[in-house]
Amino acid sequence: MSDEHRKNQREEEKPKHKIRAKVEHSFALIKTTMQQSTTRFIGLVRNNMNFTITCIAANLKLFAHKKIKAQKVRIR
C-alpha cells in the first residue's frame, strides 16, 4: 500500500471514529465492569432480557458519571 492510499483511507474513516469509539466503550463497560463477557442462561428470551437489563444498568451508570462530572465543572 502506498502512503497516499493510507492517507486517503484514514481520511475516509475519520467521521466514523467518534461513533465507533462510543459504541466500543459501551461494550467494553458491559464486558469488564458488568462482567457480561458470556451468556449464562439457556434460551434466547432469558439471554435477551439479561442483556437488556445490563444495558439499562450501564446507561444509568454512564448518566450518573456524566451528571457528577457536570456538577464538578459547575462548582469550579
Distance bins in CASP14 RR format, pairs under 12 A and 6 or more apart:
PFRMAT RR
TARGET T0000
AUTHOR 0000-0000-0000
RMODE 2
METHOD distances of the structure
MODEL  1
1 7 0 0 0 0 0 1 0 0 0 0 0
1 8 0 0 0 0 0 1 0 0 0 0 0
1 9 0 0 0 0 1 0 0 0 0 0 0
1 10 0 0 0 0 0 1 0 0 0 0 0
2 8 0 0 0 0 1 0 0 0 0 0 0
2 9 0 0 0 0 0 1 0 0 0 0 0
3 9 0 0 0 0 0 1 0 0 0 0 0
3 10 0 0 0 0 0 1 0 0 0 0 0
4 10 0 0 0 0 0 1 0 0 0 0 0
4 11 0 0 0 0 0 1 0 0 0 0 0
5 11 0 0 0 0 0 1 0 0 0 0 0
5 12 0 0 0 0 0 1 0 0 0 0 0
6 12 0 0 0 0 0 1 0 0 0 0 0
6 13 0 0 0 0 0 1 0 0 0 0 0
7 13 0 0 0 0 0 1 0 0 0 0 0
7 14 0 0 0 0 0 1 0 0 0 0 0
8 14 0 0 0 0 0 1 0 0 0 0 0
9 16 0 0 0 0 0 1 0 0 0 0 0
10 16 0 0 0 0 0 1 0 0 0 0 0
10 17 0 0 0 0 1 0 0 0 0 0 0
11 17 0 0 0 0 0 1 0 0 0 0 0
13 19 0 0 0 0 0 1 0 0 0 0 0
13 20 0 0 0 0 1 0 0 0 0 0 0
13 21 0 0 0 0 0 1 0 0 0 0 0
14 20 0 0 0 0 0 1 0 0 0 0 0
14 21 0 0 0 0 0 1 0 0 0 0 0
15 21 0 0 0 0 0 1 0 0 0 0 0
16 22 0 0 0 0 0 1 0 0 0 0 0
16 23 0 0 0 0 0 1 0 0 0 0 0
16 24 0 0 0 0 0 1 0 0 0 0 0
17 23 0 0 0 0 0 1 0 0 0 0 0
17 24 0 0 0 0 0 1 0 0 0 0 0
18 24 0 0 0 0 0 1 0 0 0 0 0
18 25 0 0 0 0 0 1 0 0 0 0 0
19 25 0 0 0 0 0 1 0 0 0 0 0
19 26 0 0 0 0 0 1 0 0 0 0 0
20 26 0 0 0 0 0 1 0 0 0 0 0
20 27 0 0 0 0 0 1 0 0 0 0 0
21 27 0 0 0 0 0 1 0 0 0 0 0
21 28 0 0 0 0 0 1 0 0 0 0 0
22 28 0 0 0 0 0 1 0 0 0 0 0
22 29 0 0 0 0 0 1 0 0 0 0 0
22 62 0 0 0 0 0 1 0 0 0 0 0
23 29 0 0 0 0 0 1 0 0 0 0 0
23 30 0 0 0 0 0 1 0 0 0 0 0
24 30 0 0 0 0 0 1 0 0 0 0 0
24 31 0 0 0 0 0 1 0 0 0 0 0
24 32 0 0 0 0 0 1 0 0 0 0 0
25 31 0 0 0 0 0 1 0 0 0 0 0
25 32 0 0 0 0 0 1 0 0 0 0 0
25 33 0 0 0 0 0 1 0 0 0 0 0
25 58 0 0 0 0 0 1 0 0 0 0 0
25 62 0 0 0 0 1 0 0 0 0 0 0
25 65 0 0 0 0 0 1 0 0 0 0 0
26 32 0 0 0 0 0 1 0 0 0 0 0
26 33 0 0 0 0 0 1 0 0 0 0 0
26 34 0 0 0 0 0 1 0 0 0 0 0
26 36 0 0 0 0 0 1 0 0 0 0 0
26 54 0 0 0 0 0 1 0 0 0 0 0
26 55 0 0 0 0 1 0 0 0 0 0 0
26 57 0 0 0 0 0 1 0 0 0 0 0
26 58 1 0 0 1 0 0 0 0 0 0 0
26 59 0 0 0 0 1 0 0 0 0 0 0
26 61 0 0 0 0 0 1 0 0 0 0 0
26 62 1 0 0 1 0 0 0 0 0 0 0
27 33 0 0 0 0 0 1 0 0 0 0 0
27 34 0 0 0 0 0 1 0 0 0 0 0
27 36 0 0 0 0 1 0 0 0 0 0 0
27 37 0 0 0 0 0 1 0 0 0 0 0
27 51 0 0 0 0 0 1 0 0 0 0 0
27 54 0 0 0 0 0 1 0 0 0 0 0
27 55 0 0 0 0 1 0 0 0 0 0 0
27 58 0 0 0 0 1 0 0 0 0 0 0
28 34 0 0 0 0 0 1 0 0 0 0 0
28 36 0 0 0 0 0 1 0 0 0 0 0
28 37 0 0 0 0 0 1 0 0 0 0 0
28 58 0 0 0 0 0 1 0 0 0 0 0
28 62 0 0 0 0 0 1 0 0 0 0 0
29 35 0 0 0 0 0 1 0 0 0 0 0
29 36 0 0 0 0 1 0 0 0 0 0 0
29 37 0 0 0 0 0 1 0 0 0 0 0
29 54 0 0 0 0 1 0 0 0 0 0 0
29 55 0 0 0 0 1 0 0 0 0 0 0
29 57 0 0 0 0 1 0 0 0 0 0 0
29 58 1 0 1 0 0 0 0 0 0 0 0
29 59 0 0 0 0 1 0 0 0 0 0 0
29 60 0 0 0 0 0 1 0 0 0 0 0
29 61 1 0 0 1 0 0 0 0 0 0 0
29 62 1 0 0 1 0 0 0 0 0 0 0
29 65 0 0 0 0 1 0 0 0 0 0 0
30 36 1 0 1 0 0 0 0 0 0 0 0
30 37 0 0 0 0 1 0 0 0 0 0 0
30 38 0 0 0 0 0 1 0 0 0 0 0
30 50 0 0 0 0 0 1 0 0 0 0 0
30 51 0 0 0 0 1 0 0 0 0 0 0
30 52 0 0 0 0 0 1 0 0 0 0 0
30 53 0 0 0 0 0 1 0 0 0 0 0
30 54 1 0 1 0 0 0 0 0 0 0 0
30 55 1 0 0 1 0 0 0 0 0 0 0
30 56 0 0 0 0 0 1 0 0 0 0 0
30 57 0 0 0 0 1 0 0 0 0 0 0
30 58 1 0 1 0 0 0 0 0 0 0 0
30 59 0 0 0 0 0 1 0 0 0 0 0
30 61 0 0 0 0 1 0 0 0 0 0 0
30 62 0 0 0 0 0 1 0 0 0 0 0
31 37 1 0 1 0 0 0 0 0 0 0 0
31 38 0 0 0 0 1 0 0 0 0 0 0
31 51 0 0 0 0 0 1 0 0 0 0 0
31 54 0 0 0 0 1 0 0 0 0 0 0
31 58 0 0 0 0 0 1 0 0 0 0 0
32 58 0 0 0 0 0 1 0 0 0 0 0
33 54 0 0 0 0 0 1 0 0 0 0 0
33 57 0 0 0 0 1 0 0 0 0 0 0
33 58 1 0 0 1 0 0 0 0 0 0 0
33 61 1 0 0 1 0 0 0 0 0 0 0
33 62 0 0 0 0 0 1 0 0 0 0 0
33 65 0 0 0 0 0 1 0 0 0 0 0
34 50 0 0 0 0 0 1 0 0 0 0 0
34 51 0 0 0 0 0 1 0 0 0 0 0
34 53 0 0 0 0 1 0 0 0 0 0 0
34 54 1 0 1 0 0 0 0 0 0 0 0
34 55 0 0 0 0 1 0 0 0 0 0 0
34 56 0 0 0 0 0 1 0 0 0 0 0
34 57 1 0 0 1 0 0 0 0 0 0 0
34 58 1 0 0 1 0 0 0 0 0 0 0
34 59 0 0 0 0 0 1 0 0 0 0 0
34 60 0 0 0 0 0 1 0 0 0 0 0
34 61 0 0 0 0 1 0 0 0 0 0 0
34 62 0 0 0 0 0 1 0 0 0 0 0
35 50 0 0 0 0 0 1 0 0 0 0 0
35 54 0 0 0 0 1 0 0 0 0 0 0
35 57 0 0 0 0 0 1 0 0 0 0 0
35 58 0 0 0 0 0 1 0 0 0 0 0
36 47 0 0 0 0 0 1 0 0 0 0 0
36 50 1 0 0 1 0 0 0 0 0 0 0
36 51 1 0 0 1 0 0 0 0 0 0 0
36 52 0 0 0 0 0 1 0 0 0 0 0
36 53 0 0 0 0 1 0 0 0 0 0 0
36 54 1 0 1 0 0 0 0 0 0 0 0
36 55 0 0 0 0 1 0 0 0 0 0 0
36 57 0 0 0 0 1 0 0 0 0 0 0
36 58 0 0 0 0 1 0 0 0 0 0 0
37 51 0 0 0 0 0 1 0 0 0 0 0
37 54 0 0 0 0 0 1 0 0 0 0 0
38 47 0 0 0 0 0 1 0 0 0 0 0
38 50 0 0 0 0 0 1 0 0 0 0 0
38 51 0 0 0 0 0 1 0 0 0 0 0
39 45 0 0 0 0 0 1 0 0 0 0 0
39 46 0 0 0 0 1 0 0 0 0 0 0
39 47 1 0 1 0 0 0 0 0 0 0 0
39 48 0 0 0 0 1 0 0 0 0 0 0
39 49 0 0 0 0 0 1 0 0 0 0 0
39 50 1 0 0 1 0 0 0 0 0 0 0
39 51 1 0 0 1 0 0 0 0 0 0 0
39 54 0 0 0 0 0 1 0 0 0 0 0
40 46 0 0 0 0 1 0 0 0 0 0 0
40 47 1 0 0 1 0 0 0 0 0 0 0
40 49 0 0 0 0 0 1 0 0 0 0 0
40 50 1 0 0 1 0 0 0 0 0 0 0
40 51 0 0 0 0 0 1 0 0 0 0 0
40 54 0 0 0 0 0 1 0 0 0 0 0
41 47 1 0 1 0 0 0 0 0 0 0 0
41 48 0 0 0 0 1 0 0 0 0 0 0
41 49 0 0 0 0 1 0 0 0 0 0 0
41 50 1 0 0 1 0 0 0 0 0 0 0
41 51 0 0 0 0 1 0 0 0 0 0 0
41 53 0 0 0 0 0 1 0 0 0 0 0
42 50 0 0 0 0 0 1 0 0 0 0 0
43 49 0 0 0 0 1 0 0 0 0 0 0
43 50 0 0 0 0 0 1 0 0 0 0 0
44 50 0 0 0 0 0 1 0 0 0 0 0
44 51 0 0 0 0 0 1 0 0 0 0 0
45 51 0 0 0 0 0 1 0 0 0 0 0
45 52 0 0 0 0 0 1 0 0 0 0 0
46 52 0 0 0 0 0 1 0 0 0 0 0
46 53 0 0 0 0 0 1 0 0 0 0 0
47 53 0 0 0 0 0 1 0 0 0 0 0
47 54 0 0 0 0 0 1 0 0 0 0 0
48 54 0 0 0 0 0 1 0 0 0 0 0
48 55 0 0 0 0 0 1 0 0 0 0 0
49 55 0 0 0 0 0 1 0 0 0 0 0
49 56 0 0 0 0 0 1 0 0 0 0 0
50 56 0 0 0 0 0 1 0 0 0 0 0
50 57 0 0 0 0 0 1 0 0 0 0 0
51 57 0 0 0 0 0 1 0 0 0 0 0
51 58 0 0 0 0 0 1 0 0 0 0 0
52 58 0 0 0 0 0 1 0 0 0 0 0
52 59 0 0 0 0 0 1 0 0 0 0 0
53 59 0 0 0 0 0 1 0 0 0 0 0
53 60 0 0 0 0 0 1 0 0 0 0 0
54 60 0 0 0 0 0 1 0 0 0 0 0
54 61 0 0 0 0 0 1 0 0 0 0 0
55 61 0 0 0 0 0 1 0 0 0 0 0
55 62 0 0 0 0 0 1 0 0 0 0 0
56 62 0 0 0 0 0 1 0 0 0 0 0
56 63 0 0 0 0 0 1 0 0 0 0 0
57 63 0 0 0 0 0 1 0 0 0 0 0
57 64 0 0 0 0 0 1 0 0 0 0 0
58 64 0 0 0 0 0 1 0 0 0 0 0
58 65 0 0 0 0 0 1 0 0 0 0 0
59 65 0 0 0 0 0 1 0 0 0 0 0
59 66 0 0 0 0 0 1 0 0 0 0 0
60 66 0 0 0 0 0 1 0 0 0 0 0
60 67 0 0 0 0 0 1 0 0 0 0 0
61 67 0 0 0 0 0 1 0 0 0 0 0
61 68 0 0 0 0 0 1 0 0 0 0 0
62 68 0 0 0 0 0 1 0 0 0 0 0
62 69 0 0 0 0 0 1 0 0 0 0 0
63 69 0 0 0 0 0 1 0 0 0 0 0
63 70 0 0 0 0 0 1 0 0 0 0 0
64 70 0 0 0 0 0 1 0 0 0 0 0
64 71 0 0 0 0 0 1 0 0 0 0 0
65 71 0 0 0 0 0 1 0 0 0 0 0
65 72 0 0 0 0 0 1 0 0 0 0 0
66 72 0 0 0 0 0 1 0 0 0 0 0
66 73 0 0 0 0 0 1 0 0 0 0 0
67 73 0 0 0 0 0 1 0 0 0 0 0
67 74 0 0 0 0 0 1 0 0 0 0 0
68 74 0 0 0 0 0 1 0 0 0 0 0
68 75 0 0 0 0 0 1 0 0 0 0 0
69 75 0 0 0 0 0 1 0 0 0 0 0
69 76 0 0 0 0 0 1 0 0 0 0 0
70 76 0 0 0 0 0 1 0 0 0 0 0
END
